[in-house]
């Protein structure tokens, strides 16, 4: 399961969703859930969370004004501020994988 799907499942269940489905689909889903040691609800939520985590990317669209576009490009082009935590992470990465090459900088 992806981290995004898992994050959905860690949220509080604060809303209801009711639906009607073909009886054979429900029986098959219950059989699959049982084989995984899950309830039907747990199985359906996990499948839904995984599918939404995958599909949500295609539905995301940024609508930026020209001014906002310029600001976004400025931010993306600027070098990252090297905080103490980032400095430690960079040092650890260099220890683990060696110094970065020119192409990766």
Rosetta blueprint (number, residue, H / E / L):
1 X L
2 X L
3 X H
4 X H
5 X H
6 X H
7 X H
8 X H
9 X H
10 X L
11 X L
12 X L
13 X L
14 X L
15 X L
16 X L
17 X L
18 X L
19 X L
20 X L
21 X L
22 X L
23 X H
24 X H
25 X H
26 X H
27 X H
28 X H
29 X H
30 X H
31 X H
32 X H
33 X H
34 X H
35 X H
36 X L
37 X L
38 X L
39 X L
40 X H
41 X H
42 X H
43 X H
44 X H
45 X H
46 X H
47 X H
48 X H
49 X H
50 X H
51 X H
52 X H
53 X H
54 X H
55 X H
56 X H
57 X H
58 X H
59 X H
60 X L
61 X L
62 X L
63 X L
64 X L
65 X L
66 X H
67 X H
68 X H
69 X H
70 X H
71 X H
72 X H
73 X H
74 X H
75 X H
76 X H
77 X H
78 X L
79 X L
80 X L
81 X L
82 X L
83 X L
84 X H
85 X H
86 X H
87 X H
88 X H
89 X H
90 X H
91 X H
92 X H
93 X H
94 X H
95 X H
96 X H
97 X H
98 X L
99 X L
100 X L
101 X L
102 X H
103 X H
104 X H
105 X L
